[in-house]
Amino acid sequence: MPELPEVETIARKLTPHLVGKAVLEADVRWARTLAMPSAKKFKEQIKGQVIQSVSRRAKFLNIKLTAYNLLIHLRMSGDLFVKEGKIKPGKHDRLILLLSAPNLSQPVAEDGSWSSLVFNDTRKFGRIWLTNDAAKVLGNLGPEPLSKDFTPRWLFAALQARHRQLKPLLLDQGFLAGLGNIYTDECLHIAKLHPLALSNSVSVKQTENLHRAIQSVLQEGIRRNGASIDWVYRGGEFQNHFRVYGRGGEPCPVCGTTIQKMFVGQRGTHICPKCQAE
């Protein structure tokens, strides 16, 4: 599943191709892709909407329209791309939006003025919302880890207020938005914290290290366009710089101890048993 750096990269890449374009029509290829509203209402409401911006909140893409927010969660296999003109749907295309410049409303031309935004999703886990109140979908998310609201002071208080294992807590989107399995493993290794350590056992100094690790790992992930570890997300190179994730049986880059793979909350987890001693 794409995490914060991957979704941020997608938002940045889509922006120049989408902003200022108007939606001419929507082709809903699989109705259950739409979490809200119904396919019929979706087609009616999105027609004529002009794309104002493309951004990210947690692992959601937020495409701001004239009167609505188009929210997209890619989940396990979702992918978004822009193609020129009106396309023939592919086997796993679940939603296609035909776009044009706002002043164009005639049938598709051959001059490149039209394009298609395609949501492709092999496993059908991805979901899309069209709403005039984004808080209905995003309101329960925790703070953004790269925002000014995410401070060491906030993190320490939030950790102390809970009695939970560190990794499941950091993966909880209601606690902190955007972290997933890959980046959590990387952050915990840098901070020298065991994923099973209890949150309220973390000291002030350890919290400062964790805060610094979270921000540095995410910033580096964005700088490298995210991580490409399977056929779904492509184009990133952060996977070439993993410290522990996916490196079970290999030496720790810090101390040389063999990296171990374990399971925490049914999630594959990679640690250095020396750097991250319980």
C-alpha positions, 0 to 999 in steps of 0.5 A: 500500500502506498504510504505518505511519500508515495502518495505525496509523489503522486499528488505532485506528479498529477498537479500540472496535468490536472489543475485547471481542467474541467470534468466533461464526464465520468465513466464509472466502470465498477460502482463499488469503487465509489464509497460515496455517493452513488454512481448516478449521483457521482456522474451528475455532481462531478460533471462540469467541476473544475480542478482547483488543486491536487494535494495529500492528507495522510494516505488520501489524495485530495483533488479539490474541485469547484464545489467538491473534494474528490478523495481517493485512497489507493489501498493495495493496488490502486493507481492513477494516471493521465492519458491523452484524449478519450481512451478505451477502458482497460481491464482493471480501470474502475473510474475514468474522468474525461477532462478538458480546459474549462472553455472546451465542451465540444466532442473530443478533438485531436489537438490534445486538449482533452485527457483522461484521468484513470483510476486503475485497481486490480484488487478492487480495494481502492475507494473514492469519495465525492463530498462537499465536506472533506471532514466527513472522511478525513476528520478522524485522522491524526496530525500530519507528521511533517506539519507544525502541529507535530512536535516532540512535545505533542508526541511525548504527551500522546505516547504517555497518554496511551499504553500501546505497543509502539508499532501498532500505535504509529500505524494507527491513522487516528494517532498519526497520519500517513505512516505505514509498514515500511516507514515505521520500521525505518523510523523505529530503527533510526530511533533505536526503539523496539516495535513492541515497546510500550508507548508510555515507557518512551522517555523524553529523549527517545521521543525526540529521537523518534520525532526526528527519525519520523520527519527525516525518513519521510522527507528522504522518502519524498525526495526519492519519490517513495519506494517501489517494492512491487508492481503497483507503485513505480518510479521511486528509489527509496527501496535502495536505501532501506536500513531494515525493511525487507532486509531480514538475514542481512547485516544491520548498517549500523552495527552489523548484527543480522536483521531479524523479521518478526510479526507485530499485529500480523504485519511483517516487521524488521528490526536489529536485535542489538540496536533495538533491544527490548 
